[in-house]
Amino acid sequence: MAIQCQCECGRVFVMPDISEGERVRCTSCGREVTVPDRDPTLQLVQTFVKTQCPKCGKPVKMSSALAGSQVPCLRCGATVRLPRR
């Protein structure tokens, strides 16, 4: 079974359950992310907000936990404001 974890930048990782407690480096921003312990009683339901970069037009899809915030475009680095939920 896989474990989902998310970096502060919004990048979502799906890790094998043997990775519990390990630290991994985010491939988007370089921060360290700790893989949480798997809780078999919880089922993760991930929701997203979608928009597009105003500079290059690349579609941007981030966790709804970041709704209303500003994130960098992964293609061109421009600031993208995510819509509120």
Secondary structure, DSSP 8 states (H G I E B T S, - for coil): -EEEEE-TTS-EEEEEGGGTT-EEE-TTT--EEE-----TT------EEEEE-TTT--EEEEEGGGTTSEEE-TTT--EEE----
